[in-house]
Structures are given as structure tokens and as C-alpha cells.
């Protein structure tokens, strides 16, 4: 029943053969999760990442940028000093 429910949510049609296959696979996955639940993790410190993280941000540096005229130069439509785009919200 779970396989049919997930297939319905995903809007995909499954044959009976596929349902049986996915049902077996799901059963195997859930059995493995049960095995993992048996592990004693009392001495394992909780972590959010397997690898150590470092700050990858760069320093902000002031650089010259495009003028408004340069930025709008190839715009298909513009209105004064702004890009003009089709209205999508009524």
C-alpha cells in the first residue's frame, strides 16, 4: 500500500511487477534501518557534517561595476533606468 501511495504522490503508474519489486526493496531498506537502530551510539558525539568545515567566504573588495547604461545596453526592454519585464502577477 505504501508503494501505491508514493506512486500516486509522484504521479507515476507502476505495473504489478514494479510494485512487487519496489515493495521488496522497501522491505530490505527498512530491515537495514532496524539493524542500524540496534547500534550503541552512546559514545558517539553528534555531528552535523562528516568532514570538518571551514569558512569559505572571501573578503569583500570594492571593484568597479557596470554603469546603468552599460547594464541596460542589451536589455530587450527597459523603462528609464530599469529593466522592463512582462507582468506575471495580476
C-alpha positions as CSV (number, residue, x, y, z in Angstrom):
1,X,0.0,0.0,0.0
2,X,2.9,2.4,0.7
3,X,4.3,1.9,-2.7
4,X,1.0,2.7,-4.4
5,X,0.6,5.8,-2.2
6,X,4.1,7.1,-3.1
7,X,3.5,6.4,-6.7
8,X,0.2,8.3,-6.6
9,X,2.0,11.3,-5.0
10,X,4.7,11.1,-7.7
11,X,2.0,10.8,-10.3
12,X,3.6,7.7,-11.8
13,X,1.9,4.5,-12.8
14,X,3.6,1.2,-11.8
15,X,2.9,-2.2,-13.1
16,X,2.2,-5.1,-10.7
17,X,5.8,-6.3,-11.3
18,X,7.3,-2.9,-10.4
19,X,5.1,-2.7,-7.3
20,X,6.3,-6.1,-6.1
21,X,10.0,-5.1,-6.8
22,X,9.8,-1.8,-5.0
23,X,7.9,-3.4,-2.1
24,X,10.8,-5.9,-1.7
25,X,13.3,-3.1,-1.9
26,X,11.5,-1.0,0.7
27,X,11.3,-4.0,3.0
28,X,15.0,-4.5,2.7
29,X,15.7,-0.8,3.4
30,X,13.5,-0.8,6.5
31,X,15.2,-4.0,7.7
32,X,18.6,-2.4,7.4
33,X,17.4,0.7,9.3
34,X,16.2,-1.6,12.1
35,X,19.7,-3.1,12.1
36,X,21.2,0.4,12.4
37,X,18.9,1.2,15.3
38,X,20.5,-1.7,17.3
39,X,23.9,0.0,17.3
40,X,25.1,1.6,20.5
41,X,25.9,5.2,19.7
42,X,26.1,6.4,23.3
43,X,29.9,7.2,23.0
44,X,29.5,8.9,19.5
45,X,29.4,12.6,19.5
46,X,26.6,14.1,17.4
47,X,27.9,16.0,14.4
48,X,26.3,17.9,11.5
49,X,28.9,17.1,8.9
50,X,31.3,14.2,8.3
51,X,34.1,16.5,7.1
52,X,35.4,19.5,9.0
53,X,34.1,22.8,7.8
54,X,36.0,26.0,7.3
55,X,34.9,29.4,6.4
56,X,34.9,29.7,2.7
57,X,33.8,33.4,2.5
58,X,36.2,35.8,0.8
59,X,36.8,39.3,1.9
60,X,34.6,41.9,0.3
61,X,36.6,44.1,-2.0
62,X,35.4,47.1,-3.8
63,X,35.6,46.7,-7.6
64,X,34.3,48.8,-10.4
65,X,30.9,47.8,-11.8
66,X,28.8,48.5,-14.8
67,X,27.1,51.8,-15.2
68,X,23.3,51.8,-15.5
69,X,23.7,52.5,-19.2
70,X,26.1,49.6,-19.7
71,X,23.8,47.2,-17.8
72,X,20.8,48.1,-19.8
73,X,22.6,48.3,-23.1
74,X,21.4,44.8,-24.3
75,X,18.2,44.7,-22.4
76,X,15.3,43.7,-24.7
77,X,13.0,46.2,-22.9
78,X,13.8,49.0,-20.5
79,X,11.9,51.7,-18.7
80,X,14.0,54.8,-17.7
81,X,16.8,53.2,-15.6
82,X,15.3,49.8,-15.0
83,X,14.7,46.5,-16.8
84,X,11.2,46.1,-18.1
85,X,9.7,42.6,-17.8
86,X,6.2,41.2,-18.6
87,X,3.8,41.3,-15.7
88,X,3.2,37.8,-14.3
89,X,1.1,38.6,-11.3
90,X,-2.4,40.0,-11.7
